[in-house]
Amino acid sequence: MPTPFADLRKQLIPDDETGEVLRRMLDDGIDLSQPREIGFHCVFGEQAQAEAFAARAAQLDGVRVEPPEADEEGIWDVVVVRDMKPEHDAITAMERKLAALAGEHGGFPDGWGCAGDAPAEDEDGADDGAG
């Protein structure tokens, strides 16, 4: 059941892509005050890039890195999972950290998602894969 402050809480979330996903989560009745596994996707054109990124990302505190997987088009996806509250500032900070690290290995971030939730979309509205 929504709390009396649910609408106010949604209004306080920044108006950007991450904020939109967080508002949808609230609309779906997800308690954003509870930690959950959030998977951050980074993509690469070559297996070696993905593996190098995965090795470096695994050195970050509090994360689990899933082995790189290639899709049918040969794009390599690495998912970095952190158990955290789905808060805008924390998600944005993690995305920035991973974007910088992925860039060092020729890749880029490709959205985030929570287990059981629809994944975030990139700016052109394309689905970012499993979340």
Secondary structure, 3 states (H helix, E strand, C coil): CCCCCHHHHHHHCCCCHHHHHHHHHHHCCCCCCCCEEEEEEEEECCHHHHHHHHHHHCCCCCEEECCCEECCCCCEEEEEEEEECCCHHHHHHHHHHHHHHHHHCCCEEEEEEECCCCCCECCCCCECCCC
